[in-house]
Amino acid sequence: MVNTDRAVAAAALARAVLVGRALAAVIAAAAGLLLVSDRWRLVEVLALVAVGTGVQLGLLARWPRLAALPVTAVAADAVLVLAVLALSRGGIAYFCFAAGAGALAGVLLGLRAVPVWILHGALGFAVIGRVLHRLDPPAEMAAFVVALPVAGALAGLGTSVLTSALARYLELSRSLVDAAQRSAAASERARLARELHDSVSKTLRGVSLAALALPTSLRRQPALAEQLAGTVAAGATAAARQARELLEEMRLDVPDRDFATSVRELCDAWSAAAGVPVRTILEPVDPPIPVSYELSRILREALANIANHALARRVVVRLAPTRRGVLLEISDDGQGFAVPRDLSRLQSAGHFGIVGMTERARNAGGDLHVDSAPGAGTTITVRVALGAPVGAA
């Protein structure tokens, strides 16, 4: 995978080098149009640079794996450099193009491009010698011109380091993504196992116990056997319903859909089934998937309680960000009930739903508060601090 990361980095940087080299050479050649009399020769250089760069970019876009064939690519590029040299006759456009060739070799070959840099440098010094012999410029300009062949090696060293750094960054990014995917998969498996244990598994265990007692009861207590058969049938129906609800909840975890949309869809579906209007006040929030899952389960349980016990005519669901996290509030105008100070006491009174919602809120790293009174409706408020650890209880 390291070679793949380097090939991807090389392909990306090679495109940037080709474009930058072409711009530098074109600008140099265009500036020369104002200084030389043989302008058609410079126009030919401009055309060659434009066409050659276009072909290289097209090939690299169509076959990115050409970056994995560095020797062939560098050799083909050297032919283009020689063509620019022949047309420009050692002009500044050639040196810009040659410096870009050194940078491209650094991208594709890394430090293995040293022989390429030496060859380009030797050719550049030979061209400089002829130019200086022909023009005899001032000493200051001659010193500047002599440094031009070194630019390719320096650019190549820079792009070689940059390519290695980018390849390393891609490798680390891929490792982080893989680790996040593995963690998410493990979390999802743990969550599914917990839900199966808390719902379907317990129901099926009761069905199994009833089924085991059924043969003996058939012989000795037919009436009891009839009750056990009803228990088995009811348990199987309950298990199927719980499995269906679990699957529906898992469908809420759509990565590219915001949580507010999932809440709205859940409320709309419940309202259509229960015949009770639901007003939703939803602000954009982005809780982690484990938190959004627990909140959606709390919302589903609260709506189920309203349908079964509240005799409500209107429900309001509010979702909003807070300074530290997220707030979910479910209110109804139903008959309400007396809320004990300790919510765990509700379990002995048969209110298992609220106890389960409290546990889910705690599991999400938050807390749940119930405000209700006989005849005054009920408001369930859940506050979760985002960034708090999500348990797996």
C-alpha positions as CSV (number, residue, x, y, z in Angstrom):
1,M,0.0,0.0,0.0
2,V,3.0,2.3,0.5
3,N,3.8,2.1,-3.2
4,T,0.2,2.9,-4.0
5,D,0.2,5.9,-1.8
6,R,3.4,7.2,-3.4
7,A,1.9,6.6,-6.9
8,V,-1.2,8.7,-5.9
9,A,1.0,11.5,-4.5
10,A,3.3,11.4,-7.5
11,A,0.4,11.6,-10.0
12,A,-1.1,14.6,-8.1
13,L,2.2,16.5,-7.8
14,A,3.2,15.6,-11.4
15,R,0.1,17.4,-12.7
16,A,1.0,20.5,-10.6
17,V,4.6,20.5,-11.8
18,L,3.6,20.1,-15.5
19,V,1.2,23.0,-15.3
20,G,3.7,25.2,-13.4
21,R,6.5,24.4,-15.8
22,A,4.3,25.2,-18.8
23,L,3.3,28.5,-17.3
24,A,6.9,29.5,-16.5
25,A,8.1,28.5,-20.0
26,V,5.3,30.3,-21.7
27,I,5.8,33.5,-19.7
28,A,9.5,33.4,-20.5
29,A,8.9,32.8,-24.2
30,A,6.2,35.5,-24.4
31,A,8.6,38.0,-22.7
32,G,11.2,37.1,-25.4
33,L,8.8,38.1,-28.1
34,L,9.6,41.7,-27.1
35,L,13.3,41.3,-27.2
36,V,14.2,39.2,-30.3
37,S,13.6,39.7,-33.9
38,D,12.9,36.0,-34.8
39,R,9.5,35.9,-33.2
40,W,8.1,32.9,-35.1
41,R,10.7,30.7,-33.4
42,L,9.3,31.7,-30.0
43,V,5.8,31.2,-31.2
44,E,6.8,27.6,-32.2
45,V,8.3,27.2,-28.7
46,L,5.0,28.4,-27.2
47,A,3.0,25.9,-29.3
48,L,5.4,23.0,-28.5
49,V,5.2,23.7,-24.8
50,A,1.4,24.0,-24.8
51,V,0.8,20.9,-27.0
52,G,3.4,18.8,-25.2
53,T,2.0,19.7,-21.7
54,G,-1.5,19.1,-22.9
55,V,-0.6,15.6,-24.1
56,Q,1.2,14.8,-20.9
57,L,-1.7,16.0,-18.7
58,G,-4.2,14.1,-20.9
59,L,-2.2,10.9,-20.6
60,L,-1.8,11.3,-16.9
61,A,-5.5,12.0,-16.4
62,R,-6.5,8.9,-18.5
63,W,-3.9,6.6,-17.1
64,P,-2.8,7.8,-13.6
65,R,-0.7,4.6,-13.2
66,L,1.8,6.1,-15.6
67,A,3.2,7.7,-12.5
68,A,4.1,4.2,-11.4
69,L,6.3,3.9,-14.6
70,P,8.8,6.7,-13.7
71,V,11.7,5.7,-16.0
72,T,9.5,5.7,-19.1
73,A,7.8,9.0,-18.1
74,V,11.1,10.7,-17.4
75,A,12.6,9.5,-20.7
76,A,9.6,10.7,-22.7
77,D,9.8,14.0,-20.9
78,A,13.5,14.3,-21.7
79,V,12.7,14.1,-25.4
80,L,10.3,17.0,-25.0
81,V,13.0,19.0,-23.2
82,L,15.4,18.4,-26.1
83,A,12.7,19.6,-28.6
84,V,12.2,22.8,-26.6
85,L,16.0,23.3,-26.5
86,A,16.3,22.9,-30.3
87,L,13.5,25.4,-31.0
88,S,14.5,28.0,-28.4
89,R,18.2,27.7,-29.1
90,G,19.1,27.9,-25.5
91,G,16.7,30.7,-24.5
92,I,15.3,31.3,-21.1
93,A,12.2,29.3,-21.9
94,Y,14.4,26.2,-22.2
95,F,16.0,26.7,-18.8
96,C,12.5,27.1,-17.2
97,F,11.4,24.0,-19.0
98,A,14.5,22.1,-17.9
99,A,14.1,23.1,-14.3
100,G,10.6,21.8,-14.5
101,A,11.9,18.5,-15.9
102,G,14.2,18.2,-12.9
103,A,11.2,18.8,-10.6
104,L,9.2,16.2,-12.5
105,A,12.0,13.7,-12.2
106,G,12.1,14.3,-8.4
107,V,8.4,13.6,-8.2
108,L,8.6,10.4,-10.1
109,L,12.0,9.0,-9.1
110,G,12.7,10.6,-5.8
111,L,16.4,10.6,-5.0
112,R,17.0,8.1,-7.7
113,A,16.7,11.1,-10.1
114,V,20.3,12.2,-9.3
115,P,21.6,10.9,-12.6
116,V,18.8,12.7,-14.4
117,W,19.7,16.0,-12.6
118,I,23.3,15.5,-13.5
119,L,22.5,15.0,-17.2
120,H,20.2,18.0,-17.3
121,G,22.8,20.1,-15.4
122,A,25.6,19.1,-17.8
123,L,23.4,19.9,-20.8
124,G,22.4,23.2,-19.2
125,F,26.1,24.2,-18.6
126,A,27.0,23.3,-22.2
127,V,24.2,25.5,-23.5
128,I,25.2,28.3,-21.1
129,G,28.8,28.1,-22.4
130,R,27.6,28.6,-26.0
131,V,25.3,31.4,-25.0
132,L,27.9,33.2,-23.1
133,H,30.4,32.7,-25.9
134,R,28.0,34.1,-28.4
135,L,26.6,37.1,-26.4
136,D,29.4,38.0,-24.1
137,P,27.1,39.5,-21.4
138,P,28.3,41.6,-18.3
139,A,29.9,39.6,-15.5
140,E,27.0,40.1,-13.1
141,M,24.5,38.7,-15.7
142,A,26.9,35.9,-16.5
143,A,27.0,34.8,-12.9
144,F,23.2,34.7,-12.7
145,V,22.9,32.8,-16.0
146,V,25.5,30.2,-14.9
147,A,23.3,29.3,-11.9
148,L,20.3,28.4,-14.1
149,P,21.3,24.7,-14.7
150,V,21.4,24.1,-10.9
151,A,17.7,25.1,-10.6
152,G,16.6,21.7,-11.9
153,A,18.4,19.8,-9.2
154,L,17.2,22.1,-6.5
155,A,13.6,21.9,-7.7
156,G,14.0,18.1,-8.0
157,L,15.2,17.8,-4.4
158,G,12.3,19.9,-3.2
159,T,9.6,17.9,-5.1
160,S,11.2,14.6,-4.0
161,V,10.8,15.6,-0.3
162,L,7.3,16.9,-1.0
163,T,6.2,13.7,-2.7
164,S,7.5,11.6,0.2
165,A,5.8,13.8,2.7
166,L,2.5,13.7,0.8
167,A,2.7,9.9,0.4
168,R,3.3,9.6,4.1
169,Y,0.3,11.8,4.8
170,L,-1.9,9.7,2.5
171,E,-0.7,6.5,4.3
172,L,-1.5,8.0,7.7
173,S,-4.9,9.3,6.5
174,R,-5.7,5.8,5.2
175,S,-4.6,4.2,8.4
176,L,-6.8,6.6,10.4
177,V,-9.8,5.9,8.1
178,D,-9.3,2.2,8.4
179,A,-9.1,2.4,12.2
180,A,-12.2,4.5,12.4
181,Q,-14.1,2.1,10.2
182,R,-13.0,-0.9,12.3
183,S,-14.0,1.0,15.5
184,A,-17.4,1.9,14.0
185,A,-17.9,-1.7,12.9
186,A,-17.0,-3.0,16.4
187,S,-19.3,-0.4,18.0
188,E,-22.1,-1.3,15.7
189,R,-21.7,-5.0,16.5
190,A,-21.7,-4.3,20.2
191,R,-24.7,-2.1,19.9
192,L,-26.6,-4.7,17.9
193,A,-25.6,-7.4,20.4
194,R,-26.8,-5.3,23.3
195,E,-30.2,-4.6,21.6
196,L,-30.7,-8.2,20.8
197,H,-29.9,-9.2,24.3
198,D,-32.2,-6.6,25.8
199,S,-35.2,-7.3,23.6
200,V,-35.4,-10.2,21.2
201,S,-33.1,-12.5,23.2
202,K,-35.1,-12.1,26.4
203,T,-38.4,-12.6,24.6
204,L,-37.2,-15.7,22.9
205,R,-35.9,-17.1,26.2
206,G,-39.4,-16.8,27.7
207,V,-40.8,-18.5,24.6
208,S,-38.3,-21.3,25.0
209,L,-39.2,-21.8,28.6
210,A,-42.9,-21.9,27.8
211,A,-42.3,-24.3,24.9
212,L,-40.3,-26.7,27.2
213,A,-43.2,-26.8,29.7
214,L,-45.8,-27.3,27.0
215,P,-45.4,-31.2,26.5
216,T,-45.8,-32.0,30.2
217,S,-48.7,-29.6,30.6
218,L,-50.5,-31.2,27.6
219,R,-50.7,-34.5,29.5
220,R,-51.4,-33.3,33.0
221,Q,-52.9,-29.8,32.8
222,P,-54.6,-29.1,29.4
223,A,-55.8,-25.7,30.6
224,L,-52.3,-24.6,31.5
225,A,-51.0,-26.0,28.2
226,E,-53.5,-23.8,26.4
227,Q,-52.2,-20.8,28.3
228,L,-48.6,-21.8,27.5
229,A,-49.4,-22.1,23.8
230,G,-50.8,-18.6,23.9
231,T,-47.7,-17.4,25.6
232,V,-45.5,-19.0,22.9
233,A,-47.6,-17.4,20.1
234,A,-47.6,-14.0,21.8
235,G,-43.8,-14.3,22.5
236,A,-43.1,-15.1,18.9
237,T,-45.2,-12.2,17.8
238,A,-43.4,-9.9,20.2
239,A,-40.0,-11.1,19.1
240,A,-40.8,-10.5,15.5
241,R,-42.1,-7.0,16.4
242,Q,-38.9,-6.2,18.4
243,A,-36.7,-7.4,15.6
244,R,-38.6,-5.3,13.1
245,E,-38.3,-2.2,15.3
246,L,-34.6,-2.9,15.8
247,L,-34.2,-3.0,12.0
248,E,-36.2,0.2,11.6
249,E,-34.0,2.0,14.2
250,M,-30.8,0.8,12.4
251,R,-32.1,2.4,9.2
252,L,-32.1,5.7,11.0
253,D,-28.3,5.6,11.0
254,V,-27.8,6.9,7.5
255,P,-24.3,8.6,7.3
256,D,-25.3,11.2,4.7
257,R,-28.5,12.3,6.5
258,D,-28.7,14.7,9.3
259,F,-30.2,13.6,12.6
260,A,-33.0,16.2,12.5
261,T,-34.3,14.7,9.3
262,S,-34.3,11.2,10.9
263,V,-36.3,12.6,13.9
264,R,-38.8,14.3,11.6
265,E,-39.4,11.1,9.6
266,L,-39.8,9.1,12.8
267,C,-42.4,11.6,14.1
268,D,-44.2,11.8,10.8
269,A,-44.5,8.0,10.7
270,W,-45.7,7.8,14.3
271,S,-48.2,10.5,13.8
272,A,-49.7,8.8,10.7
273,A,-50.0,5.5,12.6
274,A,-51.3,6.9,15.9
275,G,-53.5,9.6,14.5
276,V,-52.0,12.2,16.8
277,P,-50.6,15.4,15.3
278,V,-46.9,16.1,16.1
279,R,-45.3,19.5,15.9
280,T,-41.6,19.3,15.4
281,I,-39.2,22.1,16.3
282,L,-35.9,20.8,14.9
283,E,-32.6,22.6,14.7
284,P,-29.5,21.2,13.0
285,V,-27.4,19.0,15.3
286,D,-24.7,16.5,14.5
287,P,-24.4,14.0,17.4
288,P,-22.2,10.9,17.0
289,I,-24.0,7.8,15.7
290,P,-24.1,6.0,19.1
291,V,-25.7,9.1,20.7
292,S,-28.2,9.7,17.8
293,Y,-29.1,6.0,18.1
294,E,-29.9,6.2,21.8
295,L,-31.8,9.5,21.3
296,S,-33.9,7.9,18.6
297,R,-34.7,4.9,20.8
298,I,-35.7,7.3,23.6
299,L,-38.0,9.2,21.2
300,R,-39.6,6.0,19.9
301,E,-40.3,4.8,23.4
302,A,-41.7,8.1,24.5
303,L,-44.0,8.2,21.5
304,A,-45.1,4.6,22.2
305,N,-45.9,5.5,25.8
306,I,-48.0,8.5,24.6
307,A,-49.9,6.3,22.2
308,N,-50.5,3.6,24.8
309,H,-51.2,5.6,28.0
310,A,-51.4,9.4,27.6
311,L,-54.6,9.9,25.6
312,A,-53.0,13.0,24.2
313,R,-54.4,15.1,21.4
314,R,-51.2,16.9,20.6
315,V,-47.4,16.2,20.8
316,V,-44.5,18.6,20.5
317,V,-40.9,17.3,19.7
318,R,-38.0,19.7,20.1
319,L,-34.4,19.1,19.1
320,A,-31.8,21.8,19.6
321,P,-28.1,22.2,20.2
322,T,-27.0,23.5,23.6
323,R,-23.7,25.1,24.7
324,R,-22.4,21.7,25.7
325,G,-24.3,19.2,23.6
326,V,-27.8,18.4,22.4
327,L,-31.3,18.7,23.8
328,L,-34.3,16.4,23.0
329,E,-37.7,17.3,24.4
330,I,-41.0,15.4,24.0
331,S,-44.2,17.0,25.3
332,D,-47.8,15.9,25.2
333,D,-51.1,17.3,26.6
334,G,-52.3,13.9,27.9
335,Q,-53.5,12.8,31.2
336,G,-50.1,12.7,32.8
337,F,-49.1,10.9,36.0
338,A,-47.4,11.4,39.4
339,V,-43.7,11.3,39.0
340,P,-41.7,9.9,42.0
341,R,-38.5,11.5,43.1
342,D,-36.6,8.3,42.2
343,L,-37.5,7.2,38.7
344,S,-36.4,3.7,39.4
345,R,-39.5,3.3,41.5
346,L,-41.5,3.4,38.3
347,Q,-40.4,-0.1,37.4
348,S,-42.3,-1.6,40.3
349,A,-45.4,0.3,39.1
350,G,-45.1,-1.2,35.7
351,H,-43.6,1.9,33.9
352,F,-40.7,0.0,32.4
353,G,-40.4,2.4,29.4
354,I,-39.3,5.4,31.4
355,V,-36.8,3.4,33.3
356,G,-35.4,2.1,29.9
357,M,-35.3,5.6,28.5
358,T,-33.4,6.8,31.6
359,E,-30.8,4.0,31.1
360,R,-30.5,5.0,27.4
361,A,-29.9,8.6,28.3
362,R,-27.2,7.6,30.8
363,N,-25.7,5.3,28.2
364,A,-25.5,8.2,25.8
365,G,-23.6,10.3,28.4
366,G,-26.5,12.4,29.4
367,D,-29.5,12.6,31.7
368,L,-33.3,12.4,31.4
369,H,-35.9,14.4,33.4
370,V,-39.6,13.7,33.5
371,D,-42.0,16.6,34.3
372,S,-45.6,15.4,34.7
373,A,-48.7,15.6,36.9
374,P,-52.2,14.0,36.7
375,G,-54.2,15.9,34.1
376,A,-51.2,18.2,33.2
377,G,-49.5,16.3,30.4
378,T,-45.9,15.0,30.4
379,T,-42.6,16.5,29.2
380,I,-39.5,14.3,28.9
381,T,-36.3,16.2,28.5
382,V,-33.0,14.6,27.5
383,R,-29.7,16.5,27.7
384,V,-26.5,14.9,26.3
385,A,-23.1,16.5,26.6
386,L,-21.4,15.9,23.3
387,G,-17.8,14.8,23.9
388,A,-18.8,12.8,27.0
389,P,-17.9,9.1,26.7
390,V,-20.7,6.9,25.5
391,G,-21.1,3.8,27.5
392,A,-22.0,0.4,26.3
393,A,-24.1,-0.7,29.3
